Amino acid sequence: MDYALLIAAFTEQHRARGWPRQRLLHECLRAAIRNGTLGAGSRLVATRVLAAELGVARNTVLYAYEQLACEGYVSTGRGGTIVAALAPEFAAPAVAAPHAGLSSRARELRPMSGISDSMAAFMPGVPALEQFPLALWRRMLERAWRGLTVAQLNYGEPCGEAALREAIADHLRASRGVVCEAGQVFITDGTQSSLDLCARAFADHGDTAWLECPGYAGALAAFRAAGLRVEPVAVDQDGIAPQPQDWAARPPRLIYTTPSHQYPTGSVLSLRRRLALIEQARAAGALIIEDDYDSEFRHDGPPLAAMQGLAADAPVLYLGTFSKTMFPSLRIGFVVVPRGLAPALAAMRAQSAARGRVAEQLALAEFLRSGQFALHLRRMRRLYRQRRDALAAALGEHVGTVALVHGGSAGMHLALRFTDAALCDTSIAAQALELGIVTHALSAHCDHAGEGGSDWRGLMLGYAQVPAERMDGLVRRLAALLHLAAYSANRPRRSG
């Protein structure tokens, strides 16, 4: 045993504690015995030898050995100082299983990729953060802080600041055709917070929730955490497509959909299906969760009105966020609920809501009221359309028939759907990551579909944060991977 090396490593680890030498030696030897480095029956080196090896007084070593003996870690006798066989209460704790202590709901959550906060091309969901008017936002935040009263330093309104709820309601009525009053708007910490709220407030444990397949993993996590039974519903070119047998065999309580730009395929839910889904949900006693996350960026054709406003008193919970239109770390989203559900939800929020961040909410209300939010959106629409066009042109030139482009009419990402069933999108996404290109495999958004899965295989390509002039070079590298994978998958195998 190299005691000098053992002590040096322990000293480095615990340098900040400022222990004297005799305690440091005692703590080091005790830790080595507890973790098995010094096993039962091992003979510690003689005190004179160890003192000389470490360059310390012999009394320092004697103190450490005596303390260990008093605590039962060693025994002393003619044979020297021997490490004792530890009683169970002294033994090092066993390494817990990865899921030990977790609830069954938590064990069902799938592991994340670890790249969710990346800003690299082509990470989906990342806006052009360098284009945000940060100086203007700072000034609005400063004004909000200067205007705060002492009372506003206390816990905030559980449903959100009244000024922000009014501003959001006005904005939604004008831009999205949402029919609502401020009292129906509830401020949250973002889309995930909104989904958690909807799952807890409007469904009971064991209820059925429909989720698009492929679909948003955040919704899957929220539903599973609430103890709901998640049922996949296939998506096609026109969005979510429930069949008559779905309504009969597995009627839902909640239906999650992303109609403006389906996540991840980019499909846009047709008007016919929107109206049909509203009426079928009403007949089934279900609520539709309309996640309108990409609605502000419509590139081709006129904007499509939100489902929420298509029918009187539609059974729709309308979700929105400022993470994509402004910046993700703002952490402000909202839920618009039907008028009849607003009082009960307000009572629930009064008991359980996180109540704070008043200044940020007031600054956002000013950003909306002043017209600066609308101006920023117009600039981003132009920029994102240019970047979408550059990406689509590069894909058209370099990818060829290996994959087809979907979802270019709106949003901040394209879906590249493989035409060759032999290609593995998860493998290609992993290879692309090694080249510094971040993509999401479409099939990874189908793990709630069971063994049958989905026939969507391909990649999500976020383009909002990628300058147009970089698109061609990036796509060339990605296309090389695709063509190599297609060649390898279809190359004839030589017989023995």
C-alpha positions in Angstrom: 0.0 0.0 0.0 1.4 3.4 -1.0 0.4 5.4 2.0 1.9 8.6 0.7 -0.2 8.4 -2.5 -3.3 7.6 -0.5 -2.8 10.6 1.9 -2.0 12.9 -1.0 -5.2 12.0 -2.9 -7.3 12.4 0.3 -5.6 15.7 1.2 -6.3 17.1 -2.3 -10.0 16.1 -2.0 -10.5 17.6 1.4 -8.0 20.5 1.3 -10.8 23.1 1.9 -11.6 21.6 5.3 -8.4 22.8 6.9 -7.9 19.8 9.1 -4.7 19.4 11.2 -2.3 16.6 10.1 -3.3 14.1 12.8 -7.0 14.4 12.0 -6.3 14.3 8.3 -4.4 11.1 8.7 -7.1 9.6 10.9 -9.9 10.5 8.5 -8.0 9.2 5.5 -7.3 5.8 7.1 -10.9 5.5 8.3 -12.2 6.3 4.8 -9.8 3.7 3.3 -11.0 1.1 5.7 -14.7 1.9 5.1 -14.5 1.8 1.3 -12.4 -1.4 1.3 -9.1 0.0 0.2 -7.7 -1.3 3.4 -9.4 -4.7 3.7 -10.2 -6.7 6.8 -7.1 -8.4 8.1 -4.7 -6.0 6.5 -1.8 -5.0 8.8 -1.2 -1.2 8.9 2.4 -0.2 8.6 4.4 0.4 11.8 4.0 3.9 13.3 7.7 4.7 13.0 7.9 3.7 9.4 4.7 5.6 8.4 5.9 8.7 10.2 9.1 8.6 8.3 7.4 7.9 5.0 5.0 10.8 5.5 7.5 13.2 7.1 5.4 13.7 10.2 5.9 13.3 13.9 5.4 9.8 15.3 2.8 11.1 17.7 0.7 12.2 14.7 0.5 8.5 13.5 0.0 7.2 17.1 -3.0 9.6 17.5 -4.6 8.3 14.2 -4.1 4.6 15.1 -5.4 5.1 18.7 -8.5 6.8 17.3 -9.1 4.0 14.9 -8.8 1.5 17.7 -11.2 3.3 19.9 -13.7 3.4 17.1 -13.3 -0.3 16.4 -11.8 0.0 13.0 -8.5 -1.7 14.0 -7.2 -4.0 16.7 -3.7 -3.8 18.2 -1.5 -6.6 19.6 1.7 -8.5 19.1 1.0 -8.8 15.5 0.7 -5.1 15.0 -2.3 -3.0 14.0 -4.8 -5.0 12.1 -7.9 -3.8 10.2 -11.0 -5.3 11.9 -13.8 -7.1 10.1 -16.4 -4.3 10.1 -19.9 -4.8 11.6 -22.7 -4.2 9.2 -23.3 -0.6 10.5 -19.8 0.3 9.6 -19.7 -1.3 6.2 -19.6 0.8 3.1 -23.1 1.3 1.6 -24.0 -0.9 -1.4 -24.3 0.9 -4.7 -28.0 1.5 -5.3 -29.7 0.2 -8.4 -30.3 3.0 -10.9 -34.0 3.2 -10.2 -33.9 2.4 -6.5 -36.2 4.8 -4.6 -38.0 6.1 -7.6 -41.7 5.8 -8.1 -43.0 3.7 -11.0 -44.0 6.8 -12.8 -40.4 8.2 -12.6 -39.0 4.8 -13.7 -41.1 5.0 -16.9 -39.5 8.3 -18.0 -37.0 7.8 -20.8 -33.5 9.1 -20.5 -32.7 12.4 -22.2 -30.0 12.7 -24.8 -27.9 15.2 -22.8 -27.9 17.7 -25.8 -31.2 19.5 -25.1 -29.4 22.8 -24.3 -27.2 22.7 -27.3 -27.2 25.7 -29.7 -25.4 23.8 -32.5 -26.9 23.2 -36.0 -29.4 21.6 -36.4 -30.8 21.6 -32.8 -34.6 21.9 -32.9 -36.4 24.5 -30.9 -33.5 27.0 -30.6 -34.4 30.5 -31.8 -32.0 33.0 -33.2 -31.0 34.3 -29.8 -28.4 36.7 -31.2 -31.2 38.6 -32.9 -33.2 39.3 -29.7 -33.3 43.0 -28.7 -31.6 42.4 -25.4 -30.8 46.0 -24.6 -34.5 46.9 -25.0 -35.5 44.0 -22.8 -33.0 45.2 -20.1 -34.5 48.6 -20.1 -38.0 47.2 -19.7 -36.9 45.0 -16.9 -35.2 48.0 -15.2 -38.4 50.0 -15.5 -40.4 47.1 -14.0 -38.1 46.8 -11.1 -38.1 50.6 -10.4 -41.9 50.6 -10.4 -42.3 47.7 -8.0 -44.0 48.5 -4.7 -43.1 46.9 -1.4 -46.2 44.8 -1.6 -45.1 43.4 -4.9 -42.0 42.0 -3.3 -44.3 39.5 -1.5 -45.7 36.4 -3.2 -47.2 37.2 -6.6 -50.6 36.5 -7.9 -51.1 32.7 -8.2 -52.7 32.9 -11.6 -50.2 35.5 -12.9 -49.9 39.2 -12.9 -53.1 40.9 -14.1 -51.3 43.2 -16.6 -49.7 40.2 -18.3 -52.9 38.2 -18.4 -54.6 41.1 -20.1 -51.8 41.7 -22.6 -51.7 38.0 -23.5 -55.5 37.8 -24.0 -55.4 40.9 -26.2 -52.5 39.5 -28.3 -54.2 36.1 -28.8 -57.5 37.6 -29.8 -55.8 39.8 -32.4 -53.2 37.4 -33.8 -54.5 33.9 -33.2 -58.3 34.2 -33.2 -58.5 32.9 -29.6 -61.7 33.7 -27.9 -60.9 34.5 -24.3 -60.8 37.0 -21.5 -57.9 37.7 -19.1 -59.6 35.6 -16.4 -59.1 32.5 -18.6 -55.4 33.0 -19.0 -53.1 31.3 -16.5 -49.4 32.1 -16.4 -47.0 29.1 -16.0 -43.2 28.5 -16.1 -43.4 27.3 -19.7 -44.9 24.6 -21.8 -43.8 21.7 -19.5 -45.3 23.5 -16.6 -48.5 24.0 -18.5 -48.7 20.3 -19.5 -48.1 19.2 -15.9 -50.9 21.5 -14.8 -53.3 20.2 -17.4 -52.6 16.6 -16.6 -53.1 17.2 -12.9 -56.1 19.5 -13.1 -58.2 17.9 -15.8 -57.5 14.2 -15.6 -57.5 11.5 -12.9 -55.0 8.8 -12.3 -55.6 6.0 -14.8 -57.4 8.2 -17.4 -56.5 7.9 -21.0 -54.5 10.5 -22.8 -54.0 10.5 -26.5 -50.6 11.5 -27.8 -49.5 12.1 -31.4 -47.2 9.4 -32.8 -44.5 10.5 -33.4 -45.1 13.1 -30.6 -43.6 15.5 -28.1 -41.6 13.7 -25.3 -42.5 16.5 -22.8 -46.2 15.6 -23.1 -45.4 12.0 -22.7 -43.4 12.7 -19.5 -46.2 14.9 -18.1 -48.9 12.4 -18.7 -46.9 9.5 -17.3 -45.9 11.5 -14.2 -49.6 12.2 -13.6 -50.4 8.4 -13.8 -52.3 8.7 -17.1 -52.5 5.8 -19.6 -50.9 7.1 -22.8 -52.3 5.9 -26.1 -50.5 6.7 -29.4 -52.5 8.2 -32.3 -50.9 8.1 -35.7 -49.9 11.3 -37.6 -50.0 11.6 -41.4 -49.6 14.4 -43.9 -52.5 16.3 -42.4 -51.7 15.9 -38.7 -53.2 13.7 -36.0 -55.6 11.1 -37.5 -57.7 9.3 -35.0 -59.9 6.5 -36.4 -63.5 5.6 -35.4 -62.2 2.5 -33.6 -59.9 4.7 -31.5 -62.9 6.6 -30.1 -64.8 3.4 -29.5 -62.0 1.2 -28.0 -59.9 3.7 -26.1 -61.9 7.0 -25.5 -59.6 9.7 -24.2 -59.9 12.2 -21.4 -57.1 14.4 -22.8 -56.0 14.7 -26.4 -52.6 16.4 -27.0 -52.0 17.9 -30.5 -49.6 20.4 -32.1 -51.9 21.5 -35.0 -50.0 24.5 -36.3 -46.7 22.6 -36.9 -46.8 19.1 -35.7 -43.9 18.1 -33.5 -41.8 16.5 -34.9 -43.0 15.9 -38.4 -44.1 19.4 -39.3 -47.5 18.4 -40.6 -50.2 21.1 -40.3 -53.6 19.9 -39.1 -56.2 20.5 -41.8 -59.3 22.6 -41.1 -61.5 19.7 -41.7 -59.7 17.6 -39.1 -59.6 20.5 -36.6 -63.4 20.9 -36.7 -64.0 17.1 -36.6 -61.6 16.7 -33.6 -63.4 19.4 -31.7 -66.8 17.9 -32.2 -65.7 14.3 -31.5 -63.9 15.5 -28.3 -67.0 17.3 -27.2 -69.1 14.2 -27.8 -66.6 12.0 -25.8 -66.3 14.4 -22.9 -62.6 14.9 -23.7 -60.4 18.0 -23.6 -58.0 18.9 -26.4 -54.6 20.3 -25.4 -53.7 22.6 -28.3 -50.0 23.2 -28.0 -49.6 26.2 -30.4 -45.8 26.4 -29.9 -44.8 27.3 -33.5 -47.9 29.2 -34.6 -46.2 32.6 -34.9 -43.9 31.5 -37.7 -46.1 30.8 -40.7 -44.0 31.0 -43.9 -46.3 29.9 -46.7 -49.9 31.1 -47.0 -52.1 33.0 -44.5 -51.9 32.3 -40.8 -54.2 29.5 -39.6 -56.5 30.4 -36.7 -56.1 28.5 -33.5 -58.5 25.5 -32.9 -59.7 27.2 -29.7 -61.6 29.9 -31.6 -63.1 27.7 -34.3 -66.2 26.7 -32.3 -68.2 28.3 -29.6 -66.9 27.2 -26.1 -64.6 24.6 -27.7 -63.3 22.0 -25.3 -59.8 23.2 -25.8 -56.9 24.0 -23.4 -54.7 26.4 -25.4 -51.0 26.3 -24.6 -48.5 29.0 -25.5 -44.9 30.0 -24.6 -42.4 32.8 -25.1 -39.5 30.4 -25.2 -39.4 30.3 -29.0 -40.6 33.8 -29.8 -38.2 35.5 -27.3 -35.7 33.3 -25.4 -36.0 29.9 -23.5 -34.6 31.1 -20.2 -37.5 33.6 -19.8 -39.5 30.6 -18.6 -42.9 32.1 -19.1 -45.8 30.3 -20.7 -49.6 30.3 -20.4 -52.7 28.1 -20.5 -56.1 29.4 -21.8 -58.9 27.3 -20.4 -62.6 27.3 -21.2 -64.6 29.9 -19.4 -66.5 27.3 -17.2 -63.2 25.8 -15.9 -61.5 29.0 -15.0 -62.9 29.5 -11.5 -62.0 26.0 -10.4 -58.5 26.2 -11.9 -58.0 29.6 -10.2 -58.9 28.0 -6.8 -56.4 25.2 -7.5 -53.6 27.6 -8.4 -54.2 29.6 -5.2 -53.1 26.5 -3.3 -50.3 25.1 -5.4 -48.9 27.7 -7.9 -45.3 29.0 -7.8 -45.9 32.7 -7.1 -43.2 35.1 -8.1 -41.1 36.7 -10.8 -43.3 39.8 -10.8 -40.8 42.1 -12.6 -40.3 39.7 -15.5 -44.1 39.4 -16.0 -44.6 43.1 -15.9 -41.7 43.7 -18.3 -43.3 41.1 -20.7 -46.6 42.9 -20.4 -44.9 46.1 -21.6 -43.1 44.3 -24.4 -46.5 43.1 -25.7 -48.4 46.3 -25.1 -45.7 48.5 -26.7 -45.8 46.7 -30.0 -42.1 45.6 -29.7 -43.1 41.9 -29.5 -45.0 42.2 -32.8 -42.1 44.0 -34.4 -39.7 41.3 -33.2 -41.9 38.6 -34.6 -42.0 40.3 -38.0 -38.2 40.4 -38.1 -37.9 36.8 -37.1 -40.5 35.6 -39.6 -38.4 37.2 -42.4 -35.1 35.8 -41.0 -36.5 32.3 -40.5 -38.1 32.2 -43.9 -34.7 33.0 -45.4 -33.0 30.3 -43.4 -35.8 27.8 -44.2 -35.3 28.5 -47.9 -31.5 28.1 -47.7 -31.9 24.8 -45.8 -34.6 23.5 -48.2 -32.5 24.4 -51.2 -29.4 22.6 -49.8 -31.4 19.5 -49.0 -32.9 19.5 -52.5 -29.4 19.7 -54.0 -27.5 17.2 -51.9 -29.9 14.7 -50.3 -31.6 13.5 -53.4 -34.1 10.7 -53.2 -32.7 9.3 -49.9 -35.2 11.4 -47.9 -38.2 13.8 -48.4 -38.6 17.1 -46.7 -41.7 17.7 -44.6 -43.0 20.6 -42.6 -41.5 23.6 -44.4 -44.7 25.8 -44.4 -44.3 26.9 -40.8 -42.2 26.8 -37.6 -38.5 26.6 -36.9 -37.6 23.1 -38.1 -37.9 20.7 -41.1 -38.5 17.0 -40.9 -36.3 14.9 -43.2 -38.2 11.6 -43.7 -36.2 8.6 -45.1 -37.6 6.9 -48.2 -35.4 3.9 -47.5 -36.7 1.8 -44.7 -33.3 0.2 -44.2 -31.8 3.4 -42.8 -31.5 3.7 -39.0 -32.2 7.3 -38.0 -30.9 6.9 -34.4 -27.6 5.6 -35.7 -27.3 8.4 -38.3 -28.2 11.1 -35.6 -25.4 9.7 -33.4 -22.9 9.8 -36.3 -23.9 13.4 -37.1 -23.3 14.4 -33.5 -19.7 13.2 -33.9 -19.4 15.8 -36.7 -20.8 18.5 -34.6 -24.3 18.4 -36.1 -27.2 18.0 -33.7 -30.4 16.3 -35.0 -33.2 14.4 -33.4 -34.2 11.0 -34.8 -37.9 11.0 -35.7 -38.3 7.4 -34.4 -37.1 8.5 -30.9 -40.5 10.3 -30.6 -42.4 7.1 -31.0 -41.4 5.1 -28.0 -44.9 5.4 -26.5 -46.3 3.5 -29.5 -45.3 0.0 -28.3 -43.6 -2.6 -30.4 -45.3 -1.5 -33.6 -43.8 1.9 -33.4 -44.4 4.2 -36.3 -43.3 4.4 -39.9 -41.7 7.8 -39.4 -38.0 7.4 -39.8 -35.8 10.4 -40.4 -34.3 13.5 -38.8 -35.5 16.8 -37.3 -33.5 19.8 -38.6 -33.8 23.0 -36.6 -32.8 26.0 -38.7 -33.7 29.1 -36.7 -30.3 29.5 -35.2 -28.2 28.6 -38.3 -27.1 31.4 -40.6 -28.2 30.9 -44.2 -24.7 31.0 -45.5 -23.7 27.9 -43.4 -26.6 25.7 -44.6 -25.0 24.3 -47.7 -21.8 23.2 -46.0 -23.6 21.6 -43.1 -26.1 19.8 -45.4 -23.2 18.5 -47.5 -21.7 16.8 -44.5 -25.1 15.4 -43.4 -25.9 14.2 -46.9 -22.6 12.3 -47.1 -23.6 10.4 -44.0 -27.1 9.6 -45.5 -25.7 8.4 -48.8 -23.1 6.3 -47.1 -25.7 4.7 -44.8 -28.0 4.0 -47.8 -25.1 2.4 -49.8 -24.1 0.3 -46.8 -27.7 -0.8 -46.0 -28.4 -1.9 -49.6 -25.0 -3.2 -50.7 -25.4 -6.8 -51.9 -23.9 -9.4 -49.4 -21.3 -11.7 -50.8 -22.0 -15.3 -50.2 -19.5 -17.7 -48.5 
